[in-house]
Amino acid sequence: MGANCIRDLLSATLTDPNFVLRPYNTSSFVLIFDFMVINLSKEHSLVSNWIAEIRDTEIQCDRMRFRRNLERIGEIAAYEISKTFSFKKVEIQTPLGIALSNVMDEQPVLTTILRAGLPLHQGLLNYFDKADNAFVSAYRKHDKDGSFEIALEYLSSPEIGNRIVIISDPMLATGASLVKTFQYLREEGEPKQIHIVTAIACTVGIEYVRRNIPTATIWCGDIDDELTAKGYIVPGLGDAGDLAFGSKIQS
């Protein structure tokens, strides 16, 4: 089933004579109908080490190391996502002749949710260094009874119609902020592909995204199953924004 899922995802590009398809280990894929979730830790790669460090209360207090680990996860996600893109053959002039090389057919739009998403976004940008970028301000606005709503106050985005959009947010908890961000983005155009990159996802949030963005692919560093009544992932890692940039006084 995993192989069929990949073929379905790439069906639009497989007929392109310039498209290069690389082998991909399908054991990290979880298929929910036509919805894909890729757990980057499942193969016990370096991502597993970085996830362990950003969870560890003794290590995560080093803000620079915490940010760098999120950045590394973003870099690995970018590399893996690039395998799903279409490539074209171009002639490259070298000092000694002409080389026939495969290069990406198009650049994605990298989108992140301020402020917590910035390190993950930087990792993606390190690899997709020619990409366009979009930034969204989305946060939980808490009420006195403990409930919250998602507030959106800022959007800076290029044209995203018929483009590949990669949205990064380190924690996919309830999925509410991510879905609302996507709905906000869609006012600027309809993307042709949606990739979501997160360090830690909760199964509750994954299901919510599946219902609201059924064409998305989620790339996550690890998956937890529990969510508290206040919408925090357990065991999770805490508040990614505070760990990366310091605590805030706003509730």
MOGI-V261558 format. One record per residue. N is the residue number from 1. PHI is phi in radians with two decimals (none if undefined). OMEGA is omega in degrees with one decimal (NA if undefined). NEAR is the number of other C-alpha atoms within 10 Angstrom. Layout:
BEGIN
n,phi,omega,near
N,PHI,OMEGA,NEAR
N,PHI,OMEGA,NEAR
END
This chain:
BEGIN
n,phi,omega,near
1,none,179.1,10
2,-1.03,-179.4,15
3,-1.12,177.5,13
4,-1.09,-179.6,11
5,-1.10,179.4,19
6,-1.13,179.8,17
7,-1.08,177.9,13
8,-1.11,-179.1,12
9,-1.07,-173.9,18
10,-1.77,-172.8,15
11,-1.04,-177.3,11
12,-1.24,-175.1,10
13,-1.96,-175.1,17
14,-1.14,-179.7,15
15,-1.44,179.1,9
16,-1.31,-177.3,12
17,-1.12,179.5,10
18,-1.60,-176.9,16
19,-1.36,179.1,18
20,-1.97,-179.8,18
21,-1.80,179.7,14
22,-1.82,175.6,7
23,-1.08,179.3,6
24,-2.44,178.8,12
25,-1.26,-172.8,9
26,-1.53,-173.5,14
27,-1.22,178.9,12
28,-1.56,-176.7,15
29,-1.56,170.8,20
30,-2.02,-177.5,16
31,-1.81,173.2,15
32,-2.14,-171.5,12
33,0.99,179.4,9
34,-1.73,-174.7,14
35,-1.79,-176.4,20
36,-2.03,173.9,23
37,-2.21,179.9,21
38,-2.01,177.2,22
39,-1.61,-174.2,22
40,-1.26,178.4,24
41,-1.57,-170.8,19
42,-1.09,-179.5,15
43,-1.56,178.3,12
44,0.99,178.1,9
45,-1.49,176.1,10
46,-1.00,179.1,13
47,-0.99,179.6,25
48,-1.04,178.5,16
49,-1.12,-177.2,12
50,-1.20,176.0,22
51,-1.10,178.6,22
52,-1.03,-178.4,15
53,-1.24,-179.3,18
54,-1.27,175.4,26
55,-1.47,-170.1,17
56,-1.24,-177.0,13
57,-1.12,179.5,12
58,-1.41,-177.5,9
59,-1.71,-172.5,13
60,-1.20,177.4,21
61,-1.25,172.6,14
62,-1.45,-172.3,13
63,-1.07,-178.8,16
64,-1.11,178.7,12
65,-1.17,178.2,16
66,-1.06,179.6,24
67,-1.09,-178.1,24
68,-1.13,178.3,18
69,-1.14,174.6,24
70,-1.09,179.0,29
71,-1.09,178.6,24
72,-1.07,178.0,21
73,-1.07,176.2,27
74,-1.08,179.5,30
75,-1.15,178.4,21
76,-1.11,178.5,19
77,-1.08,178.6,25
78,-1.05,179.3,21
79,-1.06,-179.0,13
80,-1.20,179.0,15
81,-1.09,-177.9,17
82,-1.04,179.7,16
83,-1.18,179.9,15
84,-1.58,-176.5,16
85,-1.43,172.8,19
86,-1.53,-179.9,20
87,-2.15,176.5,21
88,-2.23,179.1,15
89,-1.55,177.9,16
90,-2.31,175.8,13
91,-1.60,-178.6,11
92,-1.99,177.6,12
93,-1.40,174.2,10
94,-1.79,177.1,8
95,-1.06,-174.7,6
96,-2.03,-179.3,6
97,2.82,-178.9,8
98,-1.92,175.1,11
99,-1.92,175.8,12
100,-1.61,-173.4,10
101,-2.12,174.4,11
102,-1.73,179.7,16
103,-2.25,-179.4,15
104,-1.04,-177.7,15
105,-1.29,-179.8,12
106,-2.72,178.8,14
107,-1.75,178.4,16
108,-1.43,169.7,22
109,-1.84,179.1,24
110,-1.59,-176.5,23
111,-2.12,176.5,30
112,-2.36,-180.0,28
113,-1.78,-179.3,24
114,-1.23,-4.1,17
115,-1.73,-171.8,18
116,-1.06,-175.2,23
117,-1.39,-173.0,27
118,-1.06,179.3,23
119,-1.11,177.6,26
120,-1.10,177.7,27
121,-1.05,-179.6,29
122,-1.08,176.7,22
123,-1.08,176.4,23
124,-1.10,-178.0,28
125,-1.21,177.0,20
126,-1.03,-178.3,15
127,-1.67,174.7,16
128,-1.60,-168.7,18
129,-1.34,175.8,12
130,-1.92,-175.5,12
131,-1.26,166.8,15
132,-1.39,-174.8,17
133,-2.30,175.2,17
134,-2.30,-178.3,20
135,-2.32,-179.0,22
136,-2.23,172.7,22
137,-1.68,178.8,16
138,-2.35,-180.0,20
139,-2.65,177.8,19
140,-1.44,175.7,14
141,-1.75,-171.8,14
142,-1.47,172.5,15
143,-1.73,-177.6,10
144,-1.11,-179.0,6
145,-1.44,178.7,6
146,1.68,177.0,9
147,-1.33,179.3,12
148,-2.61,171.7,14
149,-2.22,-179.4,12
150,-1.57,179.3,16
151,-1.82,176.5,15
152,-2.04,-174.8,17
153,-2.22,-174.4,9
154,-2.72,174.2,13
155,-2.52,172.4,16
156,-2.23,-170.4,11
157,-2.53,169.1,16
158,-1.39,173.4,16
159,-1.14,-178.8,14
160,-2.04,179.7,20
161,-1.03,177.9,16
162,1.05,179.1,11
163,-2.10,175.1,17
164,-1.49,-178.7,19
165,-2.03,177.2,26
166,-2.02,-179.2,25
167,-1.83,-179.8,26
168,-2.05,176.3,30
169,-2.74,-171.2,26
170,-1.10,-177.4,26
171,-2.17,172.6,27
172,-1.84,-174.6,29
173,-1.65,176.9,26
174,-1.36,-176.7,23
175,1.53,-174.5,22
176,-1.14,-178.1,19
177,-1.18,-179.1,22
178,-1.20,179.4,25
179,-1.14,179.6,19
180,-1.15,175.8,16
181,-1.07,179.5,23
182,-1.09,178.6,19
183,-1.10,177.0,14
184,-1.12,179.6,15
185,-1.10,-176.2,24
186,-1.09,175.3,13
187,-1.16,178.7,10
188,-1.65,-179.5,13
189,2.58,-178.2,14
190,-1.79,178.8,17
191,-1.17,176.2,18
192,-1.61,175.8,13
193,-2.47,177.1,16
194,-2.20,172.5,20
195,-2.07,178.5,20
196,-2.06,-179.1,22
197,-2.01,-179.4,30
198,-2.50,178.3,24
199,-1.29,179.8,32
200,-2.29,179.5,23
201,-2.03,173.4,28
202,-1.83,-179.1,25
203,-1.03,177.4,18
204,-1.10,179.2,19
205,-1.16,177.6,23
206,-1.05,179.9,19
207,-1.13,179.3,16
208,-1.14,177.0,19
209,-1.14,-180.0,23
210,-1.02,-178.8,22
211,-1.23,-172.9,12
212,-1.79,176.2,15
213,-2.32,-170.5,16
214,-1.14,-179.5,16
215,-1.63,-175.6,17
216,-1.35,169.2,20
217,-2.02,-179.3,22
218,-1.82,175.7,25
219,-1.97,-174.9,26
220,-2.25,178.1,27
221,-1.25,176.7,25
222,-2.88,-177.3,20
223,-2.24,173.1,23
224,-1.93,-174.7,16
225,-1.80,-171.3,14
226,-1.84,177.0,16
227,-2.32,179.7,18
228,-1.32,179.1,11
229,-1.09,179.2,9
230,-1.60,174.0,11
231,1.49,177.4,16
232,-1.84,-178.3,18
233,-1.33,176.6,26
234,-2.15,2.9,14
235,-1.32,174.3,15
236,0.96,177.1,23
237,-2.64,-175.9,20
238,1.86,-179.7,16
239,-1.60,-175.1,15
240,-1.08,179.8,23
241,-1.12,179.0,19
242,-1.16,-179.4,13
243,-1.18,-179.4,19
244,-1.46,-169.0,23
245,-2.26,-179.5,16
246,1.80,-176.7,11
247,-1.23,-177.9,10
248,-2.17,-180.0,8
249,-1.64,179.3,4
250,-1.31,178.7,6
251,-1.60,NA,8
END
